[in-house]
Amino acid sequence: MESVVWQGLLASLAPTSILAVLIGVFVGIAVGIVPGIGAGVGLSLLLPIIFNVPPLIGLMLLLALWASDGYGASISSILLNVPGGAGAVATCFDGHPMAQQGKAGEAIGISMAASMLAGILGTFVLMLAAPPLAKLAVKIGPAEYTIMAVLGMTLIGGMAGKNRIKGLVSAIIGLMVSFIGYDLTTGFVRYNFGSTYLFDGIEFELVLIGFFAIGELMQAGEEGGTVAEFGKMTGTVLGGFKEALKRPLSIIRSSLVGVVMGVLPGIGITISSMAAYEVEKRFSKTPEKFGTGIVEGIIGPEAANNSCQPAALIPTLTLGIPAGSTSAVFLGALIMYGLTPGMDLFTNKAPLVWAMMWGIIVASIAYVLVGLIFANWFAKLTILPIEYLVPCTLVTCFIGAFVTTNSFYDLVVAFLFGLIGYVMALLKYPPAPAILGVVLGPILEKNYFRALLLSDGSHRVFFSGTLAICLWSLLALILFAPFLFKLFKKRRGIKSSS
C-alpha cells in the first residue's frame, strides 16, 4: 500500500504532470472568473484536446482545472458581486462588501487560503474514506433526499437578511422558475408558454447570470463611481491569507460540510456553500456582522465548495455514479481512457488513482502560488471606474450565457432574468433565495414523488428509518435552537439579577 501511495506521489510530481497542473490551473481560474461557464463546460471543451494525451497527464489537467475553478469563481464574486459559478454565490455576501471597503486583496487572500486548505482536507478524506462514504451515499433514498431539500429551505432565513417576507417571495420566484418544463411525474410540459425551447426547462446558469450578474451590473452602472467606496485599497492578499489561517475551526467546519454535501449525488456546491455560510453564521458570536464583510463569511462558502470537489470524486471513482454535472464529464474522461470505476480501478490502476489524488493537492498549492502573483492586479479592478468595468463584464456574462447550450435564446433568457434581477435589486428583494429555490425545486419535487411511488402513496416513508429520523431531528434543532437559546439566556439573566 505504501509503495503505491509513494508511486502516485512521484508520478504527480513529474515535470510533465506539473506542467499539466499549471496549464489546468490557469485555464481553471480563467473559466471560473467568467460567469456561467464553470468547470463542467471547461472540462467538456478539453476532452477532445486530451484524447491523444496519456491518461495521467490528461486526468491531472482536468482535475487541476476543476480544483482551481472554485477559486477563480470567487474572484469575480468578490470584486464585482458577480458569482463566477454556482458555488460562489454565498461568497458575494461578505466578499463584495469587503471589496467595497477597499479590502479586495484581503478578501481574495482569505478565499485563497480557505480554498487551498479545504481542497487538501477534502482530498485526504477521499484518500482515507472513499469506499465507506460511497456506500453510505448509495443507501440514501428519495425520502432522505426530500428531507434534505426541506432542510435546505431553512437556509432562506439566513439569506433573507432582516426582511424574511421578501426572502420568502424571492425563494418562491426561484421555485416557480424550476417548475418550467417537463413534469417529472406526469410527463406533461408546464409553463412553457407554447415555446419548444422551454420543454427542458431553463438552464440554471442562465438564471444565475441574470439574477446576480446582469442585474447587479445594471444597478452598478446606474450608480457609477468605483467598487471600492473611497477609490483606494487598504488590505493585502498576504494579510487576508494570514487572517484565514487564524480561523482553523471555521475552515474545518466548512470543509466537512462540503465533503458531506459533495458525496451526495445531485446536491452540489451551490447548496454546500450556502449551508456552510449558514453554519458559520450560527456558530459566530457576532452573527449580525455577516453580510458586512466578515472573514468567516468568505471562509465558509469557499472552504465548502473546494472540499466538495474531491468529495464528488468518491462516488464517481468507486461506484461510477457522478455527484453532479462536472463529475459526470470527468467520468466520461475516465471511460474515454478505458478506465472502469469501481474497486478494480483502485487495485489494477492504483498508482494512477493515487497520482490523481495527489494531483488535486498539487493543484491546490499551484493556484495559491499563481494567485499570490496575480491577485493584487485583480484587486486593482475595484478602483477602476464602473463605466469601464460594466461593459467588459457584461460581454463576458453574455459569452457565458451563450456557451451554455450555444443558442441565441439563451442570450434572451439571460437578459430577461437580468431585468427581473434588476427590479428585485431596486425593490430590495435578495436574489440568493431565488437561486436556492431554483436548485432545490427539482430535488424536492423529484424525490418527493419518487418516495411516494416506492411506498404506494404512504407518507410514512418520510418518517421511517434511522437516517430520516436523524434528519428530522436536525431540522427541528435548526428551527428551534435559536428560540431555545434566547429563552435559556433570558432565564439565566433573570436568575443572575435576582
N, C-alpha and C positions, 0 to 999 in steps of 0.2 A: 504493500500500500504506500509506504513512504517513498519508494523508488518511483512509483507512478506520479505521485504529487510533485516530486523533485523534477521528473522529466517534463511535466506540464509547465512548471515554473521556468525551466530553462528554455523551453520552446516559446513561451510568451515573451521572453527577454531577448530572443534572437533579433538581429538587426532588421530582417525583413518584417518580423512581427511588430517591432517598434515603429517602423515606417508605416505599416498598415494602420496601426493605432493612431498615429499622428494625423494621417490623412482622414481617418474616420472622425477624429475629434474636431478638426477644422470644418469638415462638412456638417457634422452634427450640430456644432454651435451655430453655423450659418442657417441650417434648416430650422433650428429651434427659435432663432430670432424672428424669422418670417412667420407671421400668424397664419394658421390654417394648414401649413404643410405637414409638420410633425414627423416623428421618427418612422411611422409606418410608410408614409409616402417616400421618405428618404431611402429606406431600405428597399422599397419596390423599384426605385429608379436605379439602384446599384446592382440589383440581381443580374441583369444581362451583362453588366460590366465584369462581374466576378465569376462568370460562368467558366472561364478557362483558367482561373486562378486556383492554386492549391487550396484545399479546404481550410487549413489552418489560417492562411493569410486572409481568405475571403470572409470567414466567420469572425476573425478578430476585427476586421474592418467594419463589419456590420454591428458588432457588439459595441465598438468604440463610438460609432455614430449614435447608437441607441442610448448609451450611457451619457454622452455629452449633450444630447438633445434637451434634456431637462434643465441643465444649467443655461443653455442658450435661450430657452424659453423664458427664463426668469429675467434675463437682461431687458427685453422689451417690456415686461411687466413692471419692472422697477422704474425704468427710465420714462416710459410713456403711458403707463397704466393700460397697456395693450398686451394681453397674455399671448405669448408665442405658441402656447399649446394648452390643452385642457388642464393639465396638471399645474399650470402656473396661474390659474385664476385666483386662488387664495393668496398667492404671493403679492398680488396687486394691493390687497387690503392694507398692508403695512409697508411694503416695499416702495410704492409710489409716494405715500406721504413722507417717507424718509428722504426720497429724492427731491421732493418739493422743499424740504428743509436744507437742501444743499449737501446732503449726505448720500448721494447716489453711489459714490465709490465705496463707502462703508457698507451700504445695503448689498452691493454686488459681492463684496468680500464675505459678508455673512452667508449669502446664498452659496458662494463657492465652497466655504468650509463645511456647511451643513450637507451640501450635495456630495462632496468627496467622502466624508466620514460615513454618511448613510449608505452610499454605494458600496463602500468597503464592508460595512457591517452586514448589509444585505447579502453580499457575496459570501461571507463566512457562513451565514445561515444556509445559503444554497449548498455550500460545501459539506456542511455537517448534517443537515436535516432534510435534504431533498426528498428521499423516498417516504419517510413518515408523514411529512407535510402534504405531499401529493396524495397519499392515501386518505388523509383527513379531508382534503378538498373534495375528493370524489364522493365521500359519504354525505356531504351537504346536499340536501334535496331542494325541490321547489318551495316547500313550506318554509324552510330556513332562509332561503333567498328572499322570500316575501317579507319575512320579519326583519331581515337586514335592510330591505328597502324602506320599510316603515321607520326603522332605526335611523336611516339616513335622512329621513324627513325632519328629524329633530334638529338637524344642523341649520334649518331655515331660521330658527330663532336667533342663533348666534350671528348669522349673516345679515339679518334684517336691521340691526342697529336698534335705535330707540323706537322706531315705528314698526311694530310687529305686523300690523294690518297690511301695510304696503309691501312688506316682505312676503306675506302670505299671498297677496294678489299677484306679485311677481312670480312666485312659485307656480300658481295656478296657470298663468300665461305659459310658462315653460311646459307644464303637463299637457296643456291643450295642443301645443306645437308637437309634442312627442306622439300624440294620438293620430296625427295626419298619416294617411297611407293605409296599407292593408291591416285589417283587424286580425290579430293573431289567432283568435278563436273561431270566427265565422268565415274568414277568407274574403269578406266584403271590403271594398275600399271606402275609407271615411275621409270627409273634409278635403277632398282633392279639387273641388271647385271645377270639375269637368276636365282637369288637366292630367294627361298621362305622365307628365313629369313628376307629379306628386304621388304616383302609385306606390313608390317605395319609401315615401316619407321624405323629410328634409334632413340632409346631412348635418350632423352635429357641428362640424367645423364651420359651416355657414352661419349657424346660429351664434356660435362663439365669436366669429369675426364681426357679425352685425351688431349684436348686443354690446359687446365690450369694445372692440377695436374701432369700428366705423363710428358708432355712437359717441364714444369718448373723444375721438379725433375731431368730430364735428363741433362738439362743445368746446374743446381746447382751441380750435381755430377761431371760434367766436370770441373767446376771452382774450387771446393774444398773449403777449409777454414771453416769459420763458418758463420751463418746467420748474426749475429752482426759483422760488418766490423772490429771492433777493439777487438773482443773477450771479451767484458765486457758489463755490464748493468749499466745504469745510472738512468732511470726513474723508478718510483714505481707505483703499482696498485692504491694505495690510491691517489697519485698525479694526475694520469690520471682521476680518478673518480671526483676529485675536478675541474679539467680543463673542463670537460664536463658540470658540474653544472654551470660554469661561462658563458655558452652559451645557455641560455634557449630558445632564439628565434630560434636558429638552431634546437633544439630538437622539438619545437612545429611545425615549418615549415615542417620538415621531417616527423614527426608523422602524420600530416594532409595529406601529400602526400600518406603515407602508408594506411591511413584509406580510402581515396577516391579510390585508386587502389585496396585495399582489398575487398571492397564491390562488385566490378565489376567481375562477373564470367569470368574466363579464362585469366585474366590479370596477377595475381600472383605477388609473391615477387621479381622475377627477374627484371621485368620492374620497379616496385615501388622503389626498392633500387637504381637502376641506375638513375631513374628520380629524386629521392631525392638528389643524388650526384650532378647531373647537376644543380638542383635548388640552392643548397648551393654554387656551383661554380659561378653561375650567380649573387648571392646576395653578394658574397665576394668582399672585397676591394682589395684583392690580389689573383685573380684567377690564376695567373701564378704559384703560390706556390702549387696548387693542383697537387698531384702526387709525391710530395717530402716528404710527412709525415706531413700533416697538420691536426689539431684536427677536423675541420669541415668535412674533407674528410672521417673521420670514423663515426662521429655522423650521417651524412646524411643517408647512407645506413643502418646502424644498427637501427636507430630510425624508419626508414620506414618499414624494414622487420619485426620488432617486433610489430608495431602498426597494421600491415597488418593482423596478426593472429586473434585478436579479431574482426577486421572488417570483416574478411572472415566468421565469425560465424553469421553475421547479416542475409544474405540471406539464410544461412543454417538452422538457427533456426526458422526464420519467414516464409520462403517460401518453405523450403525443396529443395532449389537449391544450390548445392555446388559451392563455388567460385573457387575451384581447387581440385587437387587430394587428398591433405591431408584432406580438409574439406569433401570430398566425403567419405573417410574412417571413419571420425568422424560421418557423417550422418548414415553410416552403423552401427556404435556402438549404436546410438540413436534408430534405428529401431530394433536392436538386443534386446534392453531393453524394447521394446514395446512402445516407445515414438514417437509420430507423430508430426513432425514440423508444426508450424502454430500458430495462436493466441490461440488455445486451450492449447498448451504447456505452454504459458505464463499465462494462467488463472488456468487451472486444476493442473499444476505442477509448479506453480510459485516459491515456496521455493527452488525446485531443480534447476530451471533456475538461480535464484539469487545466489545460492550456487556455481554454475559453474562459474558465472561471478566473484564473489569474489575469487574463486579459482585461476583464472588467475592472479589476483593481488597478492595473497599469493605466487603463484609460481614465480612471477617476483621478489619478495623480497627474496624468498628462494634461487634462483640461484645466486643472488648477494652475499648472505652470504656464499654459497658454493664456489663461485668464489673468494671471498676475502681470503678464507683459502687455496685454491689450485693454484690460478693464478700465484703467484711468482714461484711455481715449474714448471708450464708450461713455463713461461718466460725464465727459465734457459736452455730450449732446444736451444735457439738461440746462446748459447756459446759452444754447443757441436759440435764436428767436423761433417761436412756434410757427410762424408763417413759412419757415423753411422746412421744418420737421414734418408738418401735417401732410403736405402734398406727397413727399417722398414715402412716408409711412402708408398713406392711403394706396399708393401704387403697389407696395408690397402686399397689402391686405387683399387687394383685388387679384393679384397674382396667386396668392394662397387660396383664394376662393375658386379661381378658375381651375387650378390643378386638382381640385377635389374630385371632379368627375369629367373635367375637360368639356364643360357645357357652358354656353352663353347664359343659360337660365340661372346657373349658379351665381353669376355676377348680379343678376336682377334680384335674386332672393337675398343675397348678402346685403345689397343696397337697401332693400325693403326692411330687413331686420335692423339695419343701421339706423333708419329713420325711426323705427319703434324704440330702439335703444336710446336715441337722442331725446325723444319725447319722454321716455321713462326717466332719463337723467334730469331733464328740466323739471319734472314733477316729483323728483326725489324718490323714485322707486328703484331700489337696489337691483342691479342685474344678476348678481350672483345666485339668488334663489331661483331665478328663471333658468339659469344654466343647470342648477341642481335638478330642477323639475324635468328638464329635457333628458337628463341622464337617467334619473330614477324611474321615469314613467314606463319605459319599455320593460325594465327589470321587474317592476312591481306588477304590471299587467300580465306579462308572460308567465311569471312564476306563480301568481295567484291562481290563474285559470288552470295551469298545469297541475298544481297541487290538488285543486278540486276534482279534476279529471281522474287523478290517481286514487282519490279517496271516495269516488262515487258521489261527489257533491257534498260531502260532510266537512264542516269547518273544524271538526275535532283534530284534523291532521295538523292544524297550526298550533295545537297545544299538546301534541303527543311527542314523546322523545326528549331525551335529556338536553340535547342541544337547543331545541326550541324553547324549553322552559328557561334555560340559561339566558337565551337572547331576550325573552320577555322580561326576565328579572333585570337584565342590564338596561332595557328600555325604561322600566319603572324607576330604576335608580337614577338614570339620567334626567328623567322628567321631574322627579320629586326631591332629589338630593338638594338642590338649591333652597327649596322651601324648608326642608328639614334642618338644613344648616343654619338658615336665618332664625328659625324657631329656637334651635339649640343656643345660638348666640344671644338671642333676646332673653331667654330664661337664665342663662349664665350671667348676663348683665344685671338682671333683677336680683338674683341671689347675692351678687357681689356688692350691690348698692345697699341691700338690707343688712 
